Amino acid sequence: MAEITTAATKTKTILEVNNLVKYFPIQKGFLKRHVGDVRAVDDVSFSISTGETLALVGESGCGKTTTSRCILRAIEPTSGEVNFLTADDQTVDVITLGKEALRELRQDMQMIFQDPFSSLNPRMMLLDIVGEPLLVHGMKRRSDRADRVAELLRLVGLRPEYMRRFPHAFSGGERQRIGIARALALNPRLIVADEPVSALDVSVQAAVINLLEELQEQLGLTYLFVAHDLSVVRHIADRTAVMYVGKLVEIAPTEELFENPKHPYTAALLSAVPIPDPRFKASRIPLEGEVANPAAPPSGCYFHPRCPHANDQCAIDTPQLEEISPGHWVSCLRAKEIDLAGLQASHGMKK
Amino acid sequence: MVTTEQKEMLSVKDLQIFFHTDEGVVRAVDGVTFEVAEGRTLGVVGESGCGKSTVGRALLQILDRNGRISGGEINWLRTTEEGEETINIAKQTRNSSIMRSIRGDDIALVFQEPMTSFSPVHTIGNQLMEMVRLHKDVSKAEAKQRAIELLEMVHIPNPEQRISEYSFQLSGGLRQRAMIAMALACEPKLLIADEPTTALDVTTQAQIIELLRELQEKNGMSIILITHNLGVVAEMADEVVVMYLGKAVESGTAEQVFHNPQHPYTQGLLRSIPSIYAKSEGKLPSIPGNIPHPFNRPSGCEFRPRCESFIEGVCDKNVPVFQNLNDTTQKVACFVHHPPQEA
């Protein structure tokens, strides 16, 4: 499925994930007998073009965070390929890289974490937090680092004078800016942002989203944006991929996905978002039951026990990701027959 | 905001709650006024640190030990065998017999984290039965029967089996349902739901909202919904109070607050949510600055450093009064609408 590309095919593909798999073994007893696997990521493939934002959405436990960490090899994937286009136009498979080469490559791919409170060491000054990646990658002189840190803090909208302060002196939004500055320290080209705004209050969330967008434009960054807040995703992402129990169920340009979802799970997810407007009456697609257990997923399509459109075939055949219209991939046996309501249709027009 | 045909169950007037800490006094709640009518839902909205959860806890007198209700009234209309009486909860002590019977019987609380609100060493059934037997004179068998009924009421599948399971065996959504079942054990008149869906996924959240609505219709209870999620409030609440830094800044019906917001903070909050309907081009409108530290509050109106309608010499010198807007039921605390009396 390597050929999944964007509508804008002119730009180069910076990241290509092929058949990524991560199973976490379940061990039992004193001898750690291997009794099964949690299929956290189960054959996921997608690609991202340079300068693009791809959002990875899904409910908790669907494997979106595991996928993003496997790409950076923060977790060792079980199998699959992660092809990354380096700055000198060479494609390397991140999975097979040795330790030294991986360390080199990590300059190009950085991560922004969800929780700005636990992801910053409370005993380190901003200078050391933001400067640490610089130190690791060979900027030995502290004064050089201080210069670069000042520049980075300015870039994310913080005052350089703050660099000798500790994280506790900052609010959630400011801390997230510090995390962003740290991720930018080495001039990366790909940023994996794992729920970067979900821990923030609404009034500061918007400012951080704006910052991420400005930085993307200014520095030509590519984002893999892991999120569960669909209204934020609609604002920031060029394309959106939906995951359910370790599998990609749908991937499409964001507008297309929101207005014309083809997978029943995507449609249900969209309809579940509460709308901040009391006049609006939701027409929900009710989902029965719970998310399937990734250690013992159901037969056939993993979504069939909860799917309002499932038939007998869905319990037997496993659907594959298919391109249903240009750039719109969906993994549903009945995608062509069923008619699903997108946001406009099910929610009516706003105001 | 309460129409005449509905009985006012709870009225909170100018509530103040201070916490005494080693660093000083934190004015967690500093002037909050609202009413809740029978069978209605009040949404209390605000960002972290605005004191919304503290209000919820004060209503039950379960503040942390260093917290005091330092002023204001919490009038609760209580129905007993002798008839109706109004009790000022703010004047009650934490362990008074009245408080103990109000808790659970009259007013119940659903906590934010379904993960940590259950005891991990007792079964769900035991915890439900304890609640039932504390408040009602029933045998163990009857209590067990009631516990099964309660789980059924919140649509937990196989209640007979679930009753002997532990909280960690349930998923987040089921645990929140069990939590609601426990709160409803004694058929309270008022349910306080403190961020009931924050820890849940959207599809589960939709299920819980639906459940709360259904139960409210069935029992006719009032609900105070405390949350930061404006979408959830819009969906459930009849009336809304917006809080900022311990103060109520705006209140009114959901229609008034969402469609005709008058306080700059409410306006900014509503604007800063990206729309899920259409791709918003360009920048998201955001409220500049950060929420001030509780020990470092600005003078005058506390929102003024972030406010776009800031009036020099007025907003920084005076504290705005929370009052009705013209002749409507909408209330707002802002000098844009109510210039100071003698400046």
Chai-1 contact restraints between the chains, C-beta under 6 A:
chainA,res_idxA,chainB,res_idxB,connection_type,confidence,min_distance_angstrom,max_distance_angstrom,comment,restraint_id
A,E59,B,D201,contact,1.0,0.0,6.0,A-B,restraint_1
A,S60,B,D201,contact,1.0,0.0,6.0,A-B,restraint_2
A,S171,B,N290,contact,1.0,0.0,6.0,A-B,restraint_3
A,G173,B,N290,contact,1.0,0.0,6.0,A-B,restraint_4
A,D201,B,E47,contact,1.0,0.0,6.0,A-B,restraint_5
A,D201,B,S48,contact,1.0,0.0,6.0,A-B,restraint_6
A,V202,B,L269,contact,1.0,0.0,6.0,A-B,restraint_7
A,V202,B,S272,contact,1.0,0.0,6.0,A-B,restraint_8
A,S203,B,L269,contact,1.0,0.0,6.0,A-B,restraint_9
A,S203,B,S272,contact,1.0,0.0,6.0,A-B,restraint_10
A,S203,B,I287,contact,1.0,0.0,6.0,A-B,restraint_11
A,A206,B,S272,contact,1.0,0.0,6.0,A-B,restraint_12
A,A206,B,L284,contact,1.0,0.0,6.0,A-B,restraint_13
A,A206,B,S286,contact,1.0,0.0,6.0,A-B,restraint_14
A,A207,B,S286,contact,1.0,0.0,6.0,A-B,restraint_15
A,I209,B,L284,contact,1.0,0.0,6.0,A-B,restraint_16
A,N210,B,K283,contact,1.0,0.0,6.0,A-B,restraint_17
A,N210,B,L284,contact,1.0,0.0,6.0,A-B,restraint_18
A,L230,B,I276,contact,1.0,0.0,6.0,A-B,restraint_19
A,S231,B,P274,contact,1.0,0.0,6.0,A-B,restraint_20
A,S231,B,I276,contact,1.0,0.0,6.0,A-B,restraint_21
A,V232,B,P274,contact,1.0,0.0,6.0,A-B,restraint_22
A,R234,B,I276,contact,1.0,0.0,6.0,A-B,restraint_23
A,H235,B,P274,contact,1.0,0.0,6.0,A-B,restraint_24
A,H235,B,S280,contact,1.0,0.0,6.0,A-B,restraint_25
A,A272,B,V202,contact,1.0,0.0,6.0,A-B,restraint_26
A,A272,B,T203,contact,1.0,0.0,6.0,A-B,restraint_27
A,A272,B,A206,contact,1.0,0.0,6.0,A-B,restraint_28
A,V273,B,V202,contact,1.0,0.0,6.0,A-B,restraint_29
A,V273,B,I276,contact,1.0,0.0,6.0,A-B,restraint_30
A,P274,B,G231,contact,1.0,0.0,6.0,A-B,restraint_31
A,P274,B,V232,contact,1.0,0.0,6.0,A-B,restraint_32
A,P274,B,E235,contact,1.0,0.0,6.0,A-B,restraint_33
A,I275,B,G231,contact,1.0,0.0,6.0,A-B,restraint_34
A,P276,B,L230,contact,1.0,0.0,6.0,A-B,restraint_35
A,P276,B,G231,contact,1.0,0.0,6.0,A-B,restraint_36
A,P276,B,A234,contact,1.0,0.0,6.0,A-B,restraint_37
A,P276,B,I273,contact,1.0,0.0,6.0,A-B,restraint_38
A,D277,B,A234,contact,1.0,0.0,6.0,A-B,restraint_39
A,P278,B,A234,contact,1.0,0.0,6.0,A-B,restraint_40
A,P278,B,A254,contact,1.0,0.0,6.0,A-B,restraint_41
A,P278,B,E255,contact,1.0,0.0,6.0,A-B,restraint_42
A,P278,B,F258,contact,1.0,0.0,6.0,A-B,restraint_43
A,R284,B,A206,contact,1.0,0.0,6.0,A-B,restraint_44
A,L287,B,T203,contact,1.0,0.0,6.0,A-B,restraint_45
A,E290,B,S171,contact,1.0,0.0,6.0,A-B,restraint_46
A,K350,B,Y277,contact,1.0,0.0,6.0,A-B,restraint_47
